[in-house]
Amino acid sequence: MTAVNLKTLLTKANRNNYSVAGLVVICWEDAIAYTEAAHETKIPIILQAGPSCRQYTPVSILGKMFRHLAEQTKTPICCHLDHGFSYDECIEGIESGFTSVMFDGSKLPLNKNIKISSKISNIAHKHNVSVEGEVGIVGYHNGNNSFGTDIEEAKKYSLESGVDAMAISVGNTHLQQSKIAKIDYNKILKIQKISKLPLVLHGSSGINSNMRKKIARNTKVAKLNIGTELRITACKSLRQSYNKKKSSFDKIEIIKPSIIELKKHTKKIIKNIGPIL
């Protein structure tokens, strides 16, 4: 069994100067592609079930699914519930077999964010489950605006929340379809000076591969979340497959090529930011 918690993966990543990819799962085919990529490269990954994934598949099923896939490989895999917006969502994740949960209290006043994060952390740690929190707001491309992480707030949160990793906002944005993110690299360096926690960047699809590699090798950002970039690859391949096989009504036959392409792209990403083997 290779399901591990987030703290285990990120502590090792920080110690050895690399980052772990938080790979956003929407469906079974995504999770299969990511897991096979991890198995074949021997590079650890984080399978993430965000709100979009949970909208269509119950958390209890996702927890079992992620754990089942992790058990098929000797490569360490973290089973992560991403963007839990409430105490109840995070507790459900813990009870459903996830080895890590993220409490997204970024829109709350700092003290309330700390209070709920601490409450979740106390329970999670009793079950060997890690907790990720967030300070600052990572917005959405052509949607809600971002609010950069305040360094003093990050310091207070890291000291009082009890979480195992801290997501920050330094120019990263969710759902970016092109590499246009302007990352405040110096701000990352400032934040890591005032906190011992491994750092996390959401919205890393918008960060070009050279910058991702620089961040992974030279900072305490130990987790880079990547979803949009991989969804684009999978959907392009799916459309091509459908157009080639318009007379087929075998869904698996149509879907399989997209799994192969998604795995190829995943390998490229995790090799770029992962451990040097």
Secondary structure by P-SEA (a helix, b strand, c coil): cccccaaaaaaaaaaccccccccccccaaaaaaaaaaaaaacbbbbbbbcccccccccaaaaaaaaaaaaaacccbbbbcccccccaaaaaaaaaacccbbbbccccccaaaaaaaaaaaaaaaaaacbbbbbbcccccccccbbbbcccaaaaaaaaacccccbbbbbccccccccccccccaaaaaaaaaaacccbbbbcccccccaaaaaaaaacccccbbbbcaaaaaaaaaaaaaaaaaccccccccccaaaaaaaaaaaaaaaaaaccccc
